[in-house]
Amino acid sequence: RRSRERDYNQQRNERNKSRTDCEEATDESLNRKQILSWISMSADCSMLADWLPN
């Protein structure tokens, strides 16, 4: 049970980190507000790369 709790915390930390990475990546975006609201509705933002300019 202890290790399951630790696994859960690690997964949550990784999710939070990826969300932060996405927010930093969208800092320069004109649609930043729209994208950030989309991120907050989304469980993960791995698909966000398709939105961003190269």
C-alpha positions as CSV (number, residue, x, y, z in Angstrom):
1,R,0.0,0.0,0.0
2,R,2.8,2.3,0.8
3,S,4.5,1.9,-2.6
4,R,1.2,2.4,-4.4
5,E,0.9,5.8,-2.7
6,R,4.4,6.7,-3.7
7,D,3.7,5.7,-7.3
8,Y,0.6,7.8,-7.3
9,N,2.5,10.8,-6.0
10,Q,5.2,10.4,-8.6
11,Q,2.7,10.2,-11.4
12,R,1.0,13.4,-10.1
13,N,4.3,15.2,-9.9
14,E,5.1,14.2,-13.5
15,R,1.7,15.4,-14.7
16,N,2.2,18.7,-12.9
17,K,5.6,19.1,-14.4
18,S,4.4,18.5,-18.0
19,R,1.6,21.0,-17.4
20,T,4.2,23.6,-16.3
21,D,6.3,22.8,-19.4
22,C,3.3,23.4,-21.6
23,E,2.4,26.7,-19.9
24,E,6.0,27.9,-20.4
25,A,5.9,26.8,-24.1
26,T,2.8,28.9,-24.7
27,D,4.1,32.0,-23.0
28,E,4.9,33.6,-26.4
29,S,1.7,32.5,-28.0
30,L,-0.9,35.0,-29.1
31,N,-3.6,32.6,-28.1
32,R,-2.0,32.0,-24.7
33,K,-5.2,32.6,-22.7
34,Q,-7.2,30.3,-24.9
35,I,-4.6,27.6,-24.8
36,L,-4.1,27.8,-21.1
37,S,-7.8,27.4,-20.6
38,W,-7.7,24.4,-22.9
39,I,-4.8,23.0,-20.9
40,S,-6.7,23.4,-17.6
41,M,-9.5,21.3,-19.1
42,S,-7.2,18.7,-20.4
43,A,-5.8,15.9,-18.3
44,D,-2.5,16.1,-20.2
45,C,-1.2,18.5,-22.8
46,S,0.9,16.2,-25.0
47,M,-1.2,17.1,-28.0
48,L,-0.5,20.8,-27.4
49,A,2.6,20.6,-29.6
50,D,0.3,20.5,-32.6
51,W,-1.0,23.9,-31.7
52,L,2.3,25.7,-31.2
53,P,4.2,27.5,-34.0
54,N,7.5,25.8,-34.8
